[in-house]
Amino acid sequence: MTTNSNLEALSDAGVSIWLDDLSRKRINSGNLAELISDYAVVGVTSNPTIFAKALSNAADYDEQVRELAARGASVDDAVRELTTRDIREAADIFRNIYEAGHDGRVSLEVDPRLAHDTERTVAEALDLWKAVDRPNLMVKIPATVEGLPAITRVLAEGVSVNVTLIFSVERYRDVMDAYLAGLEQAKANGHDLARIASVASFFVSRVDTEIDKRLESVEGGQELRGKAAIANARLAYAAYEEVFASDRFKALAAEGGKPQRPLWASTGVKDPSYSDTRYVDELVAPNTVNTMPEATLFASADHADVRGDQVSGKAAESQQVFDSLSAAGIDLDDVFAVLEREGVDKFEKSWEELLQTVREQLDQAK
C-alpha cells in the first residue's frame, strides 16, 4: 500500500483514486504498477484524447503496427487492436485489486462519432466488451440523450459501464434512472447483478472554465468565480444519496446490485489562479472516485488538503450558488448544453487525430 499520507487519507475518506491516463509506455516501463504501489491508484480511465497522445508519441506501438500493416488491417481495425491491447494489459495489472473489492477497473470509450446513435453505440459497446474480454473492463458511453437508452441496454447484457460527459444534475438523474433500468433488465435476463459495476463521470473543471468566462461580463461576477463546479458536484452527490436510498434501488441491492458511484472527472485545474488540488480537496466524499491526470495525482500526493467529507450536507449552500448565478443572468441550461456539445466535439476531433496517426504509421510500416 502507498506510503503517501495524503493519498492514504483520501482513500480512508472513501475516495478511490483512478489515473486519468494510459499508454503502452506506462504499462511496459512498470510505471503503472509503480503508481498502484506508491500512489494509491486503484483504477484507470482512458479517452480518445489520451490514446491520440499515446500513439503519437511512443515507439512502444511500432512492432504491433508493423504486424497490422503486414496483415493489411484497416485503420479502424488497427485502432481497435492497438487500444484494446493496452486496455487488456492494464486490466491484468489491476486484476488483484479488482478481485479484492470494487475497484481495479479500466475504462475504454466507444467511438465518439457514435455519441448520437443509440443502436451503433450498443453494438460497439458489446463488441468492445467481447474484444477486451476482461471482467474489470468498463465501457464508456457518453450521457447524451441518445446515449441514455444505450446505457440501459448495455447494462442489461451484464456489461459494466462508465457513463461519461455528464455536466448537469438534471442529466445525472437521467443517467441514474438509466442505470437502475439496466440493472432491472439485467436481472430479468438472468445476469448476476453483483458482477455489474458502473460509475457516473461528472465533469468538474470545465464547468468553472465556462461559467467563469461568462462572469467576466457580469457586474459583480467576480464574487461567483470558481464556485459553480464544486457546487454542481455537491448537488450531484445529494441526488446520488437520494436515488440510492430509494426503495427502487433497495430491491436491486437485495439481489446484489451496487450503487453507481459518482466519479469526479476533469479534475485537472485549468485556471492557474486556483489551487491545483482544489477539485480533490473540496470533493472528498464516501463512495466516490476521483480520476486524476498525473500532474493532479502528484500535486495531491505533495500538498492535498484532506479534511474529510467536504460534500455531504452541502446541497442547500450549493443551490444558493446556482440561484446567485441565475440571478446574475447566467443561462445554466445553455452552459450545460455547450459543455456537452464541446465535450463530444473534442473527443471526435481526438478520434480523427488518432485515426490519422495510425493511418500514417501503417503507411510507414508498409
C-alpha atoms as one frame of an Amber mdcrd trajectory, in Angstrom:
protein
   0.000   0.000   0.000   1.081   3.606  -0.574   3.351   5.313   1.895   1.955
   8.715   0.899  -0.071  10.121   3.768  -2.209  12.498   1.684  -3.321   9.809
  -0.744  -3.843   7.365   2.104  -6.079   9.953   3.807  -8.090  10.311   0.590
  -8.531   6.556   0.323  -9.514   6.326   4.005 -12.174   9.011   3.392 -13.792
   6.787   0.765 -12.257   8.283  -2.380 -10.948   5.796  -4.947  -8.035   7.297
  -6.876  -8.021   6.456 -10.561  -5.431   7.672 -13.062  -6.831   9.633 -15.995
  -4.184   8.450 -18.436  -2.937   5.293 -20.116  -0.248   4.387 -22.612   1.768
   1.333 -23.548   4.854   3.132 -22.269   3.253   3.338 -18.796   2.450  -0.364
 -18.956   5.775  -1.618 -20.342   8.015   0.574 -18.160   6.388  -0.558 -14.925
   5.174   3.000 -14.251   1.535   1.924 -13.920   2.438  -0.769 -11.392   4.525
   1.806  -9.503   1.587   4.249  -9.313  -0.515   1.430  -7.875   2.045   0.530
  -5.212   3.250   4.042  -4.308   0.376   6.405  -5.133  -2.789   4.505  -4.146
  -4.019   4.307  -7.756  -6.776   1.673  -7.965  -8.159   2.224 -11.484  -7.566
   3.845 -14.860  -9.655   5.840 -17.297  -8.833   6.427 -20.941 -10.449   8.509
 -23.658  -9.790   9.326 -27.327  -7.570  12.292 -26.411  -5.398  10.113 -24.162
  -4.971   7.459 -26.878  -4.274  10.055 -29.585  -1.452  11.419 -27.445  -0.107
   7.964 -26.501   0.067   6.705 -30.080   1.601   9.872 -31.483   4.496   9.874
 -29.007   5.556   6.290 -28.489   7.752   3.770 -30.227   6.127   1.143 -27.986
   3.467   0.537 -30.658   5.868   0.077 -33.604   6.038  -3.700 -33.526   2.277
  -4.155 -33.397   1.783  -1.526 -36.116   4.180  -3.446 -38.387   2.219  -6.661
 -37.770  -1.071  -4.885 -38.518   0.371  -3.355 -41.700   1.644  -6.754 -42.855
  -1.853  -8.185 -42.352  -3.382  -5.340 -44.348  -5.518  -4.228 -41.390  -7.801
  -1.248 -41.958  -7.197   1.924 -39.969 -10.336   1.340 -37.866  -9.360  -2.259
 -37.125  -5.810  -1.204 -36.266  -7.048   1.417 -33.793  -9.334  -1.189 -32.220
  -6.494  -3.712 -31.816  -3.951  -1.178 -30.543  -6.265   0.321 -27.927  -7.880
  -2.912 -26.728  -4.445  -4.449 -26.173  -3.467  -1.562 -23.879  -6.756  -1.866
 -22.014  -6.427  -5.648 -21.673  -2.877  -5.398 -20.312  -3.862  -2.641 -17.887
  -6.840  -4.704 -16.735  -4.474  -7.581 -15.976  -2.238  -5.279 -13.905  -5.303
  -4.219 -11.857  -6.769  -7.719 -11.581  -5.713  -8.313  -7.965  -7.331  -5.034
  -6.887 -10.479  -5.968  -8.786 -10.636  -9.392  -7.144 -10.275  -7.781  -3.701
 -13.048  -5.175  -3.954 -14.986  -2.749  -6.113 -12.049  -1.014  -7.845  -9.370
  -2.266 -10.224 -11.421  -1.005 -13.168 -10.107   0.090 -16.563 -12.318   2.181
 -18.869 -12.436   2.211 -22.679 -14.627   4.612 -24.642 -16.882   3.770 -27.569
 -16.107   5.583 -30.816 -17.185   9.184 -30.030 -18.592   9.576 -33.544 -21.456
   7.371 -32.337 -22.460   9.715 -29.479 -25.834  10.455 -31.101 -26.529   6.954
 -32.459 -28.133   4.627 -29.903 -28.078   1.420 -31.949 -24.469   1.667 -33.057
 -23.339   2.664 -29.560 -24.926  -0.513 -28.160 -23.293  -2.662 -30.859 -19.881
  -1.046 -30.376 -20.031  -1.333 -26.576 -20.857  -5.050 -26.735 -18.087  -5.578
 -29.319 -15.539  -3.843 -27.090 -16.634  -5.943 -24.102 -16.010  -9.128 -26.091
 -12.766  -7.865 -27.646 -11.142  -6.914 -24.324 -12.578  -9.974 -22.561 -11.752
  -8.861 -19.014 -14.294  -8.706 -16.167 -12.801  -5.461 -14.820 -13.404  -3.520
 -18.036 -15.845  -0.612 -18.013 -17.134   0.514 -21.393 -17.511   4.296 -21.549
 -20.735   5.631 -23.046 -21.486   9.375 -23.228 -24.535  10.703 -21.383 -26.088
  12.234 -24.487 -29.850  11.906 -24.938 -29.156   9.088 -27.413 -26.621   7.541
 -25.049 -29.125   7.052 -22.214 -31.074   4.114 -23.738 -27.753   2.607 -24.876
 -26.525   2.660 -21.261 -29.598   0.731 -20.141 -29.346  -1.839 -22.926 -25.621
  -2.460 -22.447 -26.024  -2.919 -18.683 -28.927  -5.284 -19.398 -26.400  -7.553
 -21.156 -24.294  -7.750 -17.982 -21.673  -5.243 -19.170 -20.131  -2.732 -16.722
 -20.442   0.883 -17.851 -18.643   4.155 -17.157 -21.082   6.905 -18.156 -19.077
   9.897 -19.344 -19.598  13.567 -20.233 -22.147  14.367 -17.511 -22.348  18.091
 -16.782 -25.741  18.833 -15.206 -27.548  17.351 -12.214 -30.666  17.008 -14.348
 -28.841  14.786 -16.857 -27.183  12.915 -13.987 -30.636  11.968 -12.690 -31.433
  10.602 -16.164 -28.194   8.598 -16.007 -29.052   7.081 -12.630 -32.512   6.175
 -13.952 -30.894   4.519 -16.990 -28.600   2.589 -14.633 -31.428   1.296 -12.445
 -33.420   0.302 -15.531 -30.334  -1.512 -16.820 -29.961  -3.467 -13.579 -33.658
  -4.364 -13.616 -33.354  -5.679 -17.164 -30.091  -7.484 -16.366 -31.856  -9.266
 -13.508 -34.704 -10.236 -15.838 -32.076 -11.534 -18.297 -30.578 -13.765 -15.602
 -27.347 -11.848 -15.019 -25.602 -11.759 -11.630 -26.024  -8.144 -10.525 -23.037
  -8.398  -8.181 -20.769  -8.655 -11.249 -22.067  -5.444 -12.854 -20.477  -2.136
 -11.875 -20.947   1.416 -13.035 -19.625   4.892 -12.380 -21.120   8.201 -13.474
 -18.377  10.560 -14.673 -19.430  14.034 -13.615 -17.176  16.654 -15.212 -15.871
  19.358 -12.905 -13.253  21.889 -14.052 -14.863  22.558 -17.429 -17.931  23.917
 -15.617 -15.846  26.582 -13.870 -13.998  27.393 -17.098 -17.225  28.078 -18.995
 -19.069  29.906 -16.218 -16.045  31.982 -15.119 -15.705  33.145 -18.744 -19.352
  34.286 -18.762 -18.990  36.005 -15.382 -16.294  38.334 -16.776 -19.023  40.460
 -18.399 -21.310  40.423 -15.325 -21.186  43.282 -12.838 -20.060  41.828  -9.503
 -19.408  38.475 -11.201 -16.002  38.129  -9.562 -17.753  37.123  -6.331 -19.064
  33.971  -8.026 -15.894  32.940  -9.858 -14.741  29.402  -9.158 -17.827  28.397
  -7.190 -20.004  26.721  -9.804 -18.169  23.450 -10.439 -17.847  22.388  -6.813
 -21.453  23.416  -6.071 -22.603  21.441  -9.116 -20.749  18.313  -7.980 -22.096
  18.633  -4.439 -25.661  18.872  -5.779 -24.964  15.783  -7.882 -23.832  13.900
  -4.787 -27.031  14.881  -2.954 -29.003  13.437  -5.892 -26.887  10.264  -5.711
 -27.622   9.864  -1.981 -31.339  10.305  -2.611 -31.605   7.855  -5.525 -29.546
   5.111  -3.909 -31.549   5.313  -0.689 -34.755   4.703  -2.665 -36.929   1.605
  -2.455 -36.301   1.019  -6.144 -32.577   0.622  -5.560 -33.018  -1.301  -2.305
 -34.867  -4.006  -4.238 -31.891  -4.272  -6.613 -29.369  -4.176  -3.763 -31.140
  -7.189  -2.241 -30.254  -9.010  -5.482 -26.585  -7.953  -5.337 -26.887  -4.640
  -7.192 -24.280  -1.977  -6.378 -24.710   1.789  -6.302 -23.444   3.615  -9.369
 -20.605   5.606  -7.837 -20.120   9.281  -8.699 -16.780   9.796 -10.437 -15.273
  13.281 -10.466 -13.737  13.745 -13.916 -11.884  16.686 -15.430 -10.244  17.381
 -12.064  -7.115  18.968 -13.502  -7.300  22.688 -12.682  -7.425  24.890 -15.802
  -7.130  28.301 -14.085  -3.651  28.887 -12.591  -5.102  31.287 -10.015  -6.794
  28.308  -8.308  -5.072  25.708  -6.142  -4.022  22.773  -8.295  -5.699  20.346
  -5.863  -8.991  22.212  -5.336 -11.093  19.613  -7.198  -9.596  16.942  -4.967
  -9.685  18.810  -1.642 -13.261  20.090  -1.995 -14.838  16.908  -3.365 -13.882
  14.343  -0.732 -16.908  12.132  -0.046 -17.573   8.464   0.728 -18.021   6.017
  -2.157 -16.691   8.354  -4.849 -13.968   8.104  -7.477 -11.601  10.919  -8.410
  -9.890  10.292 -11.732  -6.784  12.450 -11.866  -4.329  13.411 -14.576  -0.792
  12.576 -13.464   0.004  16.216 -12.573  -3.016  16.361 -10.245  -2.101  12.999
  -8.703   1.436  14.167  -7.901   0.205  17.559  -6.651  -2.273  15.770  -4.355
   0.445  13.474  -3.056   2.557  16.537  -2.310   0.102  19.018  -0.805  -3.562
  17.944  -0.899  -5.553  19.379   1.989  -7.652  16.370   3.014 -10.186  17.411
   5.675 -12.651  14.538   5.499 -16.053  14.687   3.829 -16.472  18.070   2.106
 -19.604  17.194   0.142 -22.360  15.637   2.264 -24.887  18.058   3.710 -23.847
  20.954   1.461 -26.716  20.823  -1.033 -28.526  23.901   0.331 -25.497  26.197
   0.164 -24.617  24.766  -3.258 -28.114  25.551  -4.502 -27.622  29.128  -3.302
 -24.593  29.398  -5.594 -26.746  28.318  -8.536 -29.538  30.693  -7.568 -26.995
  33.525  -7.476 -25.625  32.540 -10.893 -29.134  32.534 -12.358 -29.871  35.900
 -10.743 -26.670  37.252 -12.314 -28.011  36.290 -15.741 -26.007  33.092 -16.313
 -28.078  30.744 -18.501 -27.163  27.438 -16.847 -29.124  25.302 -19.320 -27.102
  26.871 -22.119 -23.844  26.340 -20.189 -24.505  22.614 -19.856 -25.657  22.266
 -23.474 -22.488  23.997 -24.701 -20.262  21.856 -22.475 -21.834  18.601 -23.705
 -21.564  19.657 -27.336 -17.946  20.756 -26.897 -17.135  17.557 -24.984 -18.411
  15.344 -27.802 -16.712  17.529 -30.436 -13.388  17.416 -28.588 -13.417  13.615
 -28.382 -14.457  13.346 -32.054 -11.543  15.577 -33.030  -9.162  13.474 -30.923
 -10.541  10.316 -32.548  -9.861  11.763 -36.008  -6.311  12.615 -34.861  -5.913
   9.056 -33.592  -7.108   7.616 -36.914  -4.752   9.930 -38.840  -1.773   8.999
 -36.637  -2.417   5.273 -37.094  -3.018   5.752 -40.836   0.411   7.399 -41.167
   2.064   4.730 -39.020   0.551   1.937 -41.119   1.721   3.635 -44.328   5.249
   3.997 -42.934   5.288   0.366 -41.820   4.293  -0.773 -45.300
